[in-house]
Amino acid sequence: MTDGALTAGAVTAMRAGMLRCEGCGLLSYPEPGEHEGRCPRCGGAVELRKRDSLQRTWALLIAAAACYVPANVLPVLTTTTAAGSESDTILEGVVLLWSPTGWPLSLIVLFASVMIPCAKIAGLGYLLVTVGRGSIQNNDQRTRLYRIVELVGRWSMVDVFVDTFTAALVQLQPLMAVSPAPGLFFFAAVVVLTMLAAESFDPRLIWDPASAVEAAHG
Amino acid sequence: MLEVMMLGVLVALIKIADYAKVIPGLALFVLGALIFVLAAMQASFDPREVWARIEWDERRARRAEPSALPVHST
Protein backbone atom coordinates (compact mmCIF):
# COMPACT_ATOMS: atom_id res chain seq x y z
CA MET A 1 0.00 0.00 0.00
CA THR A 2 2.98 2.30 -0.33
CA ASP A 3 3.18 2.48 -4.09
CA GLY A 4 0.28 4.88 -4.53
CA ALA A 5 -0.27 8.47 -3.59
CA LEU A 6 -2.99 7.49 -1.14
CA THR A 7 -2.26 5.26 1.79
CA ALA A 8 -4.64 4.26 4.53
CA GLY A 9 -3.07 6.95 6.70
CA ALA A 10 -3.64 9.78 4.25
CA VAL A 11 -5.78 12.70 5.30
CA THR A 12 -9.29 12.10 3.99
CA ALA A 13 -11.78 14.81 3.17
CA MET A 14 -14.13 13.28 5.73
CA ARG A 15 -11.54 13.60 8.52
CA ALA A 16 -10.84 17.15 7.40
CA GLY A 17 -14.58 17.81 7.64
CA MET A 18 -14.90 18.52 3.95
CA LEU A 19 -17.33 17.34 1.30
CA ARG A 20 -16.22 16.34 -2.16
CA CYS A 21 -18.50 17.08 -5.08
CA GLU A 22 -19.04 14.02 -7.29
CA GLY A 23 -19.81 16.24 -10.25
CA CYS A 24 -16.91 18.68 -10.42
CA GLY A 25 -14.52 17.40 -7.74
CA LEU A 26 -14.53 20.57 -5.63
CA LEU A 27 -13.89 20.21 -1.91
CA SER A 28 -16.05 22.41 0.26
CA TYR A 29 -16.95 22.81 3.91
CA PRO A 30 -20.57 22.11 4.81
CA GLU A 31 -22.65 24.67 6.68
CA PRO A 32 -21.99 24.36 10.43
CA GLY A 33 -23.78 21.30 11.82
CA GLU A 34 -24.67 19.93 8.38
CA HIS A 35 -23.33 16.81 6.66
CA GLU A 36 -24.54 17.58 3.18
CA GLY A 37 -25.37 20.51 0.99
CA ARG A 38 -24.94 21.92 -2.47
CA CYS A 39 -21.67 22.29 -4.27
CA PRO A 40 -20.82 26.00 -4.38
CA ARG A 41 -19.31 25.62 -7.85
CA CYS A 42 -21.60 23.36 -9.87
CA GLY A 43 -24.69 23.24 -7.67
CA GLY A 44 -24.72 19.44 -7.45
CA ALA A 45 -25.72 17.71 -4.22
CA VAL A 46 -22.70 16.94 -2.03
CA GLU A 47 -22.63 14.58 0.93
CA LEU A 48 -19.97 12.96 3.08
CA ARG A 49 -20.76 9.50 1.70
CA LYS A 50 -23.47 8.39 -0.69
CA ARG A 51 -26.65 8.08 1.30
CA ASP A 52 -27.66 4.53 2.32
CA SER A 53 -25.07 3.29 -0.15
CA LEU A 54 -24.92 -0.29 1.12
CA GLN A 55 -28.70 -0.69 1.45
CA ARG A 56 -29.42 0.69 -1.99
CA THR A 57 -26.68 -1.35 -3.64
CA TRP A 58 -27.92 -4.52 -1.92
CA ALA A 59 -31.47 -3.85 -3.08
CA LEU A 60 -30.45 -3.21 -6.70
CA LEU A 61 -28.10 -6.19 -6.70
CA ILE A 62 -30.77 -8.57 -5.40
CA ALA A 63 -33.21 -7.24 -8.00
CA ALA A 64 -30.57 -7.81 -10.70
CA ALA A 65 -29.89 -11.35 -9.49
CA ALA A 66 -33.64 -12.04 -9.51
CA CYS A 67 -33.91 -10.83 -13.11
CA TYR A 68 -30.85 -12.82 -14.14
CA VAL A 69 -32.74 -16.11 -13.92
CA PRO A 70 -35.61 -15.30 -16.33
CA ALA A 71 -33.11 -13.46 -18.54
CA ASN A 72 -31.30 -16.73 -19.16
CA VAL A 73 -34.25 -19.14 -19.06
CA LEU A 74 -36.74 -17.21 -21.20
CA PRO A 75 -36.15 -16.77 -24.94
CA VAL A 76 -34.72 -13.44 -26.07
CA LEU A 77 -35.49 -13.67 -29.76
CA THR A 78 -38.34 -15.16 -31.75
CA THR A 79 -37.73 -15.98 -35.42
CA THR A 80 -40.85 -16.46 -37.49
CA THR A 81 -40.47 -18.06 -40.91
CA ALA A 82 -42.86 -19.73 -43.31
CA ALA A 83 -41.92 -23.01 -41.65
CA GLY A 84 -43.02 -21.84 -38.22
CA SER A 85 -41.59 -19.82 -35.34
CA GLU A 86 -38.63 -20.55 -33.15
CA SER A 87 -37.45 -18.94 -29.92
CA ASP A 88 -33.87 -18.77 -28.72
CA THR A 89 -32.47 -18.04 -25.28
CA ILE A 90 -29.15 -16.22 -24.85
CA LEU A 91 -27.19 -19.45 -24.54
CA GLU A 92 -28.90 -20.95 -27.57
CA GLY A 93 -27.91 -17.81 -29.47
CA VAL A 94 -24.30 -18.37 -28.43
CA VAL A 95 -24.47 -21.96 -29.68
CA LEU A 96 -26.09 -20.84 -32.95
CA LEU A 97 -23.30 -18.33 -33.55
CA TRP A 98 -20.64 -20.98 -32.99
CA SER A 99 -19.19 -21.98 -36.34
CA PRO A 100 -15.66 -22.51 -37.73
CA THR A 101 -15.53 -18.87 -38.82
CA GLY A 102 -17.90 -17.23 -36.38
CA TRP A 103 -16.61 -18.55 -33.06
CA PRO A 104 -14.95 -15.25 -31.95
CA LEU A 105 -18.37 -13.58 -32.17
CA SER A 106 -19.89 -16.39 -30.22
CA LEU A 107 -17.24 -15.87 -27.53
CA ILE A 108 -17.91 -12.11 -27.45
CA VAL A 109 -21.59 -12.72 -26.87
CA LEU A 110 -20.85 -15.40 -24.27
CA PHE A 111 -18.53 -13.05 -22.38
CA ALA A 112 -20.75 -10.01 -22.63
CA SER A 113 -24.08 -11.66 -21.87
CA VAL A 114 -23.33 -14.50 -19.53
CA MET A 115 -19.99 -14.02 -17.83
CA ILE A 116 -19.89 -10.25 -17.30
CA PRO A 117 -23.31 -9.98 -15.57
CA CYS A 118 -22.45 -13.00 -13.45
CA ALA A 119 -19.04 -11.60 -12.52
CA LYS A 120 -20.54 -8.21 -11.77
CA ILE A 121 -23.16 -9.62 -9.42
CA ALA A 122 -20.55 -11.77 -7.68
CA GLY A 123 -18.02 -8.91 -7.51
CA LEU A 124 -20.47 -6.38 -6.10
CA GLY A 125 -21.79 -8.98 -3.66
CA TYR A 126 -18.24 -9.60 -2.42
CA LEU A 127 -17.60 -5.87 -2.04
CA LEU A 128 -20.87 -5.40 -0.14
CA VAL A 129 -20.18 -8.28 2.23
CA THR A 130 -16.60 -7.18 2.99
CA VAL A 131 -17.57 -3.52 3.41
CA GLY A 132 -20.52 -4.52 5.57
CA ARG A 133 -18.17 -6.48 7.83
CA GLY A 134 -15.76 -3.56 8.02
CA SER A 135 -12.88 -5.45 6.45
CA ILE A 136 -9.55 -3.63 6.21
CA GLN A 137 -7.81 -6.23 4.07
CA ASN A 138 -7.02 -6.12 0.35
CA ASN A 139 -8.24 -2.56 0.09
CA ASP A 140 -6.41 -1.81 -3.14
CA GLN A 141 -7.57 -5.02 -4.79
CA ARG A 142 -11.14 -4.34 -3.73
CA THR A 143 -10.93 -0.81 -5.10
CA ARG A 144 -9.58 -2.23 -8.37
CA LEU A 145 -12.41 -4.76 -8.43
CA TYR A 146 -14.89 -1.93 -8.09
CA ARG A 147 -13.27 0.00 -10.95
CA ILE A 148 -13.44 -3.08 -13.19
CA VAL A 149 -17.10 -3.70 -12.31
CA GLU A 150 -17.87 -0.09 -13.15
CA LEU A 151 -15.91 -0.21 -16.42
CA VAL A 152 -17.19 -3.45 -17.94
CA GLY A 153 -20.82 -2.84 -16.98
CA ARG A 154 -22.08 -1.32 -20.20
CA TRP A 155 -20.47 -4.00 -22.38
CA SER A 156 -23.11 -6.49 -21.35
CA MET A 157 -25.53 -4.29 -23.26
CA VAL A 158 -24.07 -5.80 -26.48
CA ASP A 159 -26.60 -8.60 -26.59
CA VAL A 160 -29.49 -6.19 -26.21
CA PHE A 161 -28.17 -4.20 -29.18
CA VAL A 162 -27.59 -7.35 -31.24
CA ASP A 163 -31.13 -8.57 -30.69
CA THR A 164 -32.83 -5.22 -31.20
CA PHE A 165 -30.89 -4.59 -34.41
CA THR A 166 -31.59 -8.07 -35.71
CA ALA A 167 -35.27 -7.56 -34.92
CA ALA A 168 -35.27 -4.14 -36.61
CA LEU A 169 -33.47 -5.29 -39.75
CA VAL A 170 -35.09 -8.66 -40.33
CA GLN A 171 -38.68 -7.68 -41.05
CA LEU A 172 -39.37 -9.52 -44.31
CA GLN A 173 -42.98 -10.44 -43.74
CA PRO A 174 -44.36 -12.88 -44.65
CA LEU A 175 -41.07 -14.64 -45.42
CA MET A 176 -39.17 -14.06 -42.22
CA ALA A 177 -39.51 -11.84 -39.20
CA VAL A 178 -37.54 -11.58 -35.99
CA SER A 179 -39.01 -10.06 -32.86
CA PRO A 180 -37.73 -9.63 -29.32
CA ALA A 181 -39.05 -12.07 -26.71
CA PRO A 182 -39.66 -11.49 -22.96
CA GLY A 183 -36.18 -12.66 -21.87
CA LEU A 184 -34.65 -9.63 -23.55
CA PHE A 185 -36.47 -7.24 -21.24
CA PHE A 186 -35.27 -9.14 -18.20
CA PHE A 187 -31.77 -9.15 -19.61
CA ALA A 188 -31.82 -5.40 -20.22
CA ALA A 189 -33.14 -5.01 -16.66
CA VAL A 190 -30.16 -7.03 -15.34
CA VAL A 191 -27.70 -4.79 -17.18
CA VAL A 192 -29.37 -1.56 -16.07
CA LEU A 193 -29.84 -2.73 -12.47
CA THR A 194 -26.21 -3.85 -12.11
CA MET A 195 -25.06 -0.53 -13.57
CA LEU A 196 -27.24 1.35 -11.07
CA ALA A 197 -25.97 -0.89 -8.28
CA ALA A 198 -22.35 -0.12 -9.20
CA GLU A 199 -23.27 3.56 -9.34
CA SER A 200 -24.91 3.61 -5.91
CA PHE A 201 -21.98 1.84 -4.26
CA ASP A 202 -19.60 4.29 -2.64
CA PRO A 203 -16.00 3.03 -3.09
CA ARG A 204 -14.82 5.33 -0.30
CA LEU A 205 -16.58 2.98 2.12
CA ILE A 206 -13.86 0.43 1.29
CA TRP A 207 -11.25 2.70 2.85
CA ASP A 208 -13.21 4.06 5.80
CA PRO A 209 -12.51 1.20 8.26
CA ALA A 210 -8.77 1.35 7.51
CA SER A 211 -8.87 5.10 7.92
CA ALA A 212 -10.67 4.79 11.25
CA VAL A 213 -8.09 2.26 12.51
CA GLU A 214 -5.31 4.59 11.41
CA ALA A 215 -6.96 7.51 13.21
CA ALA A 216 -7.39 5.51 16.40
CA HIS A 217 -3.73 4.52 16.46
CA GLY A 218 -2.54 8.01 15.64
CA MET B 1 -22.29 3.40 -25.13
CA LEU B 2 -21.63 4.02 -28.84
CA GLU B 3 -18.80 1.47 -29.03
CA VAL B 4 -21.05 -1.11 -27.38
CA MET B 5 -23.74 -0.36 -29.93
CA MET B 6 -21.20 -0.64 -32.75
CA LEU B 7 -20.16 -4.10 -31.60
CA GLY B 8 -23.81 -5.07 -31.30
CA VAL B 9 -24.54 -3.86 -34.84
CA LEU B 10 -21.55 -5.80 -36.20
CA VAL B 11 -22.62 -9.00 -34.48
CA ALA B 12 -26.19 -8.50 -35.71
CA LEU B 13 -25.02 -7.92 -39.29
CA ILE B 14 -22.86 -11.04 -39.23
CA LYS B 15 -25.82 -13.01 -37.89
CA ILE B 16 -28.01 -11.67 -40.69
CA ALA B 17 -25.30 -12.50 -43.24
CA ASP B 18 -26.34 -16.13 -42.81
CA TYR B 19 -29.69 -15.37 -44.44
CA ALA B 20 -28.93 -12.48 -46.75
CA LYS B 21 -26.04 -10.74 -48.44
CA VAL B 22 -24.79 -7.88 -46.29
CA ILE B 23 -22.78 -5.08 -47.90
CA PRO B 24 -21.45 -2.60 -45.34
CA GLY B 25 -22.09 0.97 -46.45
CA LEU B 26 -19.92 4.03 -45.99
CA ALA B 27 -21.78 5.08 -42.85
CA LEU B 28 -20.65 1.96 -41.01
CA PHE B 29 -16.99 2.82 -41.59
CA VAL B 30 -17.59 6.46 -40.67
CA LEU B 31 -19.31 5.33 -37.47
CA GLY B 32 -16.23 3.24 -36.71
CA ALA B 33 -14.02 6.30 -37.19
CA LEU B 34 -16.37 8.40 -35.04
CA ILE B 35 -15.94 5.99 -32.13
CA PHE B 36 -12.17 6.46 -32.18
CA VAL B 37 -12.42 10.22 -32.55
CA LEU B 38 -14.89 10.44 -29.67
CA ALA B 39 -12.65 8.28 -27.49
CA ALA B 40 -9.63 10.46 -28.32
CA MET B 41 -11.67 13.58 -27.60
CA GLN B 42 -12.79 12.26 -24.25
CA ALA B 43 -9.25 11.24 -23.31
CA SER B 44 -7.77 14.64 -24.13
CA PHE B 45 -10.52 16.67 -22.46
CA ASP B 46 -9.69 17.73 -18.93
CA PRO B 47 -12.81 18.77 -17.03
CA ARG B 48 -10.72 20.25 -14.23
CA GLU B 49 -9.48 22.90 -16.63
CA VAL B 50 -13.01 23.95 -17.43
CA TRP B 51 -14.09 23.88 -13.79
CA ALA B 52 -11.07 25.97 -12.86
CA ARG B 53 -12.25 28.75 -15.16
CA ILE B 54 -15.71 28.71 -13.64
CA GLU B 55 -14.15 28.84 -10.23
CA TRP B 56 -12.22 31.94 -11.18
CA ASP B 57 -15.49 33.60 -12.10
CA GLU B 58 -17.12 32.36 -8.93
CA ARG B 59 -14.35 33.77 -6.75
CA ARG B 60 -15.06 37.16 -8.23
CA ALA B 61 -18.71 36.70 -7.44
CA ARG B 62 -17.84 35.80 -3.87
CA ARG B 63 -15.74 38.90 -3.43
CA ALA B 64 -18.69 40.96 -4.51
CA GLU B 65 -21.07 39.23 -2.14
CA PRO B 66 -19.12 37.43 0.60
CA SER B 67 -22.05 35.96 2.53
CA ALA B 68 -23.84 34.49 -0.48
CA LEU B 69 -21.75 31.34 -0.82
CA PRO B 70 -20.43 28.79 1.65
CA VAL B 71 -16.72 28.82 2.44
CA HIS B 72 -14.73 26.41 0.35
CA SER B 73 -11.17 25.76 -0.58
CA THR B 74 -9.59 23.94 -3.47
Interface residues (C-beta under 8 A of the other chain):
Chain A: M18 C24 G25 L26 L27 S28 Y29 P30 E31 G37 P40 R41 C42 L97 G102 L105 I108 V109 R154 W155 M157 V158 D159 V160 F161 V162 D163 T164 F165 T166 L169 V170 M176
Chain B: M1 V4 M5 L7 G8 V9 V11 A12 L13 I14 K15 I16 Y19 P47 R48 W51 I54 E55 E58 L69 P70 V71 H72 S73 T74
